[in-house]
Amino acid sequence: MGCCLSSFSGQDSLRRDQSLQHQQQPADHHDAAPSAAGGLENGGGGVPSFSEFSFADLKVATNNFSSDNIVSESGEKAPNLVYKGRLQNRRWIAVKKFTKMAWPDPKQFAEEAWGVGKLRHKRLANLIGYCCDGDERLLVAEFMPNDTLAKHLFHWENQTIEWALRLRVAYYIAEALGYCSSEGRPLYHDLNAYRVLFDEDGDPRLSCFGLMKNSRDGKSYSTNLAYTPPEYLRNGRVTAESVIYSFGTVLLDLLSGKHIPPSHAIDMIRGKNIVLLMDSHLEGNFSTEEATAVVELASRCLQYEPRERPGTKDLSVALSPLHTKSDAPSYVMLGITKHEEAPSTPQRRLSPMGDACSRMDLTAIHQILVMTHYRDDEGTNELSFQEWTQQIKDMLDARKRGDYAFRDKDFKTAIDCYSQFIDVGTMASPTVLARRSLCYLLSDQPDAALRDAMQAQCVYPDWPTAFYMQSVALAMLNMQTDASDMLNEAASLEDKRKGS
């Protein structure tokens, strides 16, 4: 995907976002995220502080919300889709996009986001930011790379989830719900197997998106009425007891490995047909005593009367004794390989541009860009006759002056002239961006250079030069592994061009 899965604004954006916390945060949300047993301080444990993002940041991070970046985090349909993205600091993120109609009041959206953003816990896929830019409403969370519980339970390809990990899922999600309840966020909307995610270690986590109140249409549950808490069908309100009911349906999923309507499951439990309820793919590899305990807990959670259901603390108390393989890594039980470091790639013959970038020879890169001129810009801009205004002529004149300065190695003047061209915004030139990126590198400004190289990639997604320039900027930022990855990606694009 390349570094276009990044944020234009980089470190400047992060500093700006942190300052905005004090300027734009609602008055009743000024405190840092509270700590709790098993939780994480705000910004601690590798989780960044909650902040506001601009729409431009997230547009670039998700490659302009490309359909290739859609992830089925919550099983939702458009427009409330979730996208994978990557910030300039190389952190992967999940971005949930709402319509303005879902949250017409920007203040209400911001307040709700800040409320959820204060939570920090190792059992949550934590919310790290939001965007309320014009009509845009988006949430930003930690990205969980190993799919959903629904994927591993219902659509598995290699192996189903073993029994011990199913118990761990139940226990960890109970812990997450208990933490949220203790921090004053007891309501979780539409808890289901799509809301349970697996992180880079294979550990299950609860998506923070379900902690946000859903849109003003009041639809807090999916359209499948068989799994909806009965009291919600009566009054349309989510209560703490409704969340317990939904947790019971997740327990049924874990037991059976498929969607079973709660009413049908209750009939099986009453008929003591527990074996028929169990997932046949487990092939009997489970403890009957443990399965019976989970079935009994699910039965209590699915009681018709809300007052007869257990509380969140009761869930953890019931499941804790069943979590006996606590020393076994989740990624082993999930059957995935934990990603430690980028695999080595075989050496390939590099083009002159690739060779110059691999050696970080800025002088050679400069010579190549001068000789290439603007031939790679062909087709990226088509202006109508009406668009040839005096402003356009002035803009092109600025570019010409920038070219002269670039050729003569007057890089400060080149930056100024190219900036005049770029800031007008009528024409998008990847070559100008690449040239200004090099000027920034030669002026010891690798952050700015990386932003320009990423923007060049967005204008021209398959342009090797954009990737090459990113590799040099990343190397100057001491991000050697990422620089190597980017160099290989650029070389691959060149190989594809030669083959076509």
N, C-alpha and C positions, 0 to 999 in steps of 0.2 A: 504493500500500500504506500510505502514511502513516507517521507517526513511531512507530507501534506496532511497527514493525520496529526496535526500539531496546532499550536496556537500562535497566530501571528505575533501577538503582543509580548510573548515570552516573559522575561524577568520584569520588564516594565509593567506588563499586565498584572503580574502577581503582586508587585508593590502597590499598584493602583487599586487592585481588588482589596488588599488588606486595609488600605486607608479608607476605602469606601465602606468597610464594615462599620466604622464609627459615624460616617456621614449619612448613610442611607438605611442602616439597620433600624427597624421599628423600636420605639422607646422602651417597650417592655421586653426586649430581647438583647440587652447589652451585655449580659453576663456571658462568660465563656462556658463551653459545654461542661456540665457537671461531671465529676468523676464518680465512679461506683466500683464495687467489687467486680473484677472481671472486665471493667470498662476501660476506655482510653481517654486520657485528657484531650482537650481540643488541640488538634495538631500533633498529638503524641502518637507513638506506636506506628509511625509512618503515614498516618492519616493527616492530610493537610487541613488547615483551618478553613472553616466555612466562609465563602466569599461570593461576591457577585461577579458574573462573567458577562461580557458583551456578546451580542449575537454574532458579531464578526469572529470573535474567538472560537465560538462553538461551530460556526459554519466551516471554518478552516479545519478545526479538529476532526470533524466528521466527513471531510472531503465533500463539502457542500451537501451534507445529509444524503450521501449516496445510498442508493438501494442496496449496494453491496455491504454497507455497514449496518444494516438492520439486524438486530438480534431479538430473538423471541423471548425476552426476559419475563414478560408477564402474560404472554399469549394473547396480547391485545391486538386489535385491528387498528388501521389508520383511523383518525389522525394521531392517536395517542401512542405513537411508536417509540421504541427504544433503539438508539444508535450507539455503536461502538465508536470511540474517538480517541485521539492521542494528542496530548498537549506538547508544547515545545520542550518542556522539561522531561519528556518521554514517558510521563505517567499516562496509563490507559484509563479512560473514563467511560461511563455509560451516560447517555444523554436522553432524557425522556421529553418528548415534544408534545405540547398541548395546543389546542386552539384557543383563540382569545375568548370564544363563547364559553369554554369550560371555566375560565377564570376571567370574567370581564373586569373585575376590580383589581388593578395591579397592586394596590396596597394590601389587600386581603391575601393575594398570592404570595407576596413578599413576606408577610407576617407568618403565614403557614409554613413557608420554606424555612424561615429562620428558626421556627419552633422545632421542626424536625432536625434541622442542621445542628442544633445544640447537642443532639444525642451522639455518643461515641461508644461503641462496644465491639468487641472482637467477634460477636455472633451476628453483627449487622453488616450488610453492604452499605456503608455509611454515606450519607448525603454530604457532598463537599461544596456544593454551590448551586446557584440558580441564575436564571436570566429573565429579566422582565424589561424587554427592550421594545418599545412601541407596542405592536400587537403580539409580539412573541412571548411565549410562556414556556420555559424549559427548566428542567431539574438536572443536576449533574451529580453523579454518584461514583463510588469506586467501581471499577469494572471487574467482574468475576469471569475469568476466562474458560471455566470448565462446565459451561452449560447449566441447565436447570434440573431440578429433581424430576420434573415431568419427562424431560428428554431421557434421562438415565433409567427411569422406571418404565415408561411406556413406549419409547422409541429407540431402545438400545440396539447397538449394532455388534459390539464385541462381547460384552458380558453384562449381565444384570447386576444390580447392587446386592452385595452379600448382606446377610442378616445383621451382622455387627454394625455395619455402616448405617443400616436403616435405623437401628436403635440410636446411633449417634446423631443422625438427622433429627429424630424426634426430641432427643434431649437438648441438643443445641438450639433448636427453634423454640423450645419451651423456655430455655434460658433467655433468649432474645426477647420473647414476649414478657417474661417476668421483669427484665430490665426496663423495657419501655413502660410497662405499667407503673413501676416504682418511680419513674421520672415524669409521671403525669401524662403519658401518651398511651393509654390503655386500648385505644380504638385502632384496629387494623382492618383495612378495607379489602375484602375479597382474598383472604388467605387461601392459597391453593398451592399445588405442586410447582406451578410456574414461578411462584414468588420465592422459592427456595433455590439458592444459587450456590455453586461450588467455586471456591477461590483457587489461587495458584497452588495451594497446598492440598487441594481436594477437600478442604473443610467446608461443611455446609454453613451458609449464612442466610439470613432473612433480608430480603430486599427492603430498603427504606422507603421505596416509592409507595408501598401500601399504607404507610403512616400518614400520607397526605390525604386530607379530605378530598373526595372526588368532586367533580364539577357540580355546578348548581342544579343539574338535572336530577341529582339525588341517587344516581345509579352507583351504589357502592358494591354491588355484586354482579357477577356474570349473569348472562341470560338463562343459564341452566338452573331452573327452579328446583331440581331434585337435590341440589347441594346447597341451597340457600337456607339460612337459619329461619325457622318458621315464624319467629316474631318479626323478622324483617319483612316477610311477606305480608304480615298484618299491618304494620305501621310505617315501613320504609325507613326505620332508624337503625343505625349500627350501635350496639352496646358492647360493653366488655364481655358479656355473656355470649353475644353473637360470635365474637372472636374465638371463644372456647369451642363453640359448635364447629366452626370452620377448621380449628385444629383437629377436631375429631375426624373430619373428612380426610385430612392429610394422613392421620394415623391409619385410616382404612386403605388409602393409597399405598402406604408403606407395607401394610400387611398383605394386600392382595396383588399389588403390582398392576392394578387396573382400576378404572373408575367404576365403583359400585355405589349405586344410590344408597344413602344412609338407611332409608326405610327397609330396603332389601337386606342390608347387612345386619340390621337389628333383628330381623326375622331369623336370619341364620344363627346369630348369637343366641337368641332365645331357644332355638332348636338344638343348641349345642353342636352345631355343625362347623366348628372352628376350623377343622382341617380343610373343609371345602372353601373356606374364606381365604386360606393362605395361598400365596403365589406359588404356582406349580414349578416355576423356574428356579425356586430355591432348592427343589429336589430333596426336601426334608432336612436340609442343612440349617436347622434352627432349633432352639430350645423350646420345647412345648410349654415349659413353665413361663419363660419370658414372653412367648407369644400370647399365652393366656392373660398375663398381666397387661400387655398392650391392648388386647381385645377388651378387657374389663375397663381400662381407662377410656378407650374410644367410646364404649357404651355409655359411660358417665358423661362424657363430653357431648354426646348426641341426644341427651334427654330433651324431651319436647319442652318442658318447663325450664326457662333459663335459671331459675333459682336452684334447681337441682343439679346444675353442672358444677364442676370443681373450679377453683380459682387458679390463677397463673402459678402461684407458689406451689399449689398441690400438684401441678403438672411436673415440675422439676423434682419434687419429692418422690413422686411415683416412678419417674424414669431414671433417676440417678443410680439406683442399685442395679439397673439393667445395663448400664454403660460400663462393662467390665473390661473391654479391650482398649482402654484409654491410651495405652502406650503404642498401639499400632497406628502408623501414619495413615491418614485418610486417603492420600493419593495412591497408596499401595492397594487399599481395599477397593478404591474406585477403578483401579486398573489403568491408571494414567501414568505418564512419565513426568516427574517434576522437572520443570524447566530451570536448570541452574545457570547455564550460560549458552550463548549462541554457538551452534555447531560450527566447526571449521568448514570452510568451503575450499574446493580445489582452486589452485591458481589458474588464471586464464590470461590470455594475451590481451593486454589493454591497448586501447586506441591512444593516440598522442594526448588527447584531453584526459583520458583516464590515467595515463601514466603520470602526467603533470600533477593531477589531483592526488594521486597516491603518494607522490613525493612532496606534496604541498609546495610545489614550485610556482609561486604566484606570478613570477615574471613570465614563465612559459604559458601559464593560463592567460595572462594578459595578451601575449602575442597571438594566441589561438583565437581569442574573442575578437581582436582587431581584424584578423584575416577572415574570420567567418562572417563578419558584418551582420546583416539582418536577414540572411537567407532563411533562417529557421522561423522567422515571423510570418512567412507567407501563409495567408489564409486565416490568420488569427484576428484580423481586422478588415472589415469591409464597410467603408464610409460612403453614405449617399452624397450626391452633389450638394444637397441642402445642408449637410453637416460641415461643409468647407467654409466655416465662418472665420472671421479674423482671429477668434480665440484659438481655433484649430491651427491656423497658420503660426500664431505665436507659440503654441505648444510644440509644433514640429521644429520651429526655429530653436526653441530651448533644447530639444533633443539633438539638433545638429551641433549646437555649441557644446553640449555635453560630449558628443562624439569627438570633437576636436580636442577637448580637454583630456578625454580618456586616452586618445591616441598619443598625446603629448605627455602623458603620465602626470597631469595636474589633477590628482584624484579628488581633492577638496572641491574644486570648481565643477568637476564632473558630477559629484554627488549633488551639488546645488542645482545644476541644470537638469539632471535627470529627475530630481525631486519635483521641479516645476512641471515637467512633462507628466510624471506619474500622478501628481496631486489633482490635475484637471480631471482625470478619470474617464475621458472619452475614448481613448485608445489604450488597449492592454498589450504591452510589448514584453514578452518574456526575455528578449535580448537585453532591453534596457534594465530589467530587473537583475539579470545575471551580471551585467556590467556594473551596476551600482553595488551588487553584492560583493564583487571583487574589490571595488573601491573601499567598501567598508572593511574588508579583510586587510587591505593594505594600510588602512587607518587604525588597525587594532580595535575594531568594533565587531567581533564575531557574532554577537547576538543580533545586531541589525542585519548582518550579512545572511544569517540563517533565515530571518524573516523574509528577506527578499527572495532567497532561493526557494522557499516554500511557496511564496506567492507566484513565482514563475511556474512552479509545478501545477498550481491550480489553474493558471491560464492555459498551460500546455501540458496536460497530465503525463504524456509519454515521452517527454523531452529529456534525453539523458543528461544534458548540460545542467538542468535544474537539480538533478540528483547529485551530480558531481560537485556542484557548488555547495550543496548541503553537506556532503561528506567532508569537504575541507573545513567548513565552518564548525561542524561537530568535532573534528579533530582539534581545532584551535580551542574549543571549549573543554578539551580533555575528556571527551566522550568517545573513546577509541573504538569500543565495540559497535556503537551505533554508526560511527563514521565508516567502519569497515563494511557493515551491512549496507549502508547507502551506496558505497563505492561498487559493491557487487551488484546491487540493484540497477545502477546506472549502466554497468557493463552488460548486464542481461538485456536491457532495453536496446543497447547498441547492437547486440547480437541478433535480436529480433528484427531490427531494421535491415541488417545485412541479409537476413534470410528471406525477407519479404520481397 
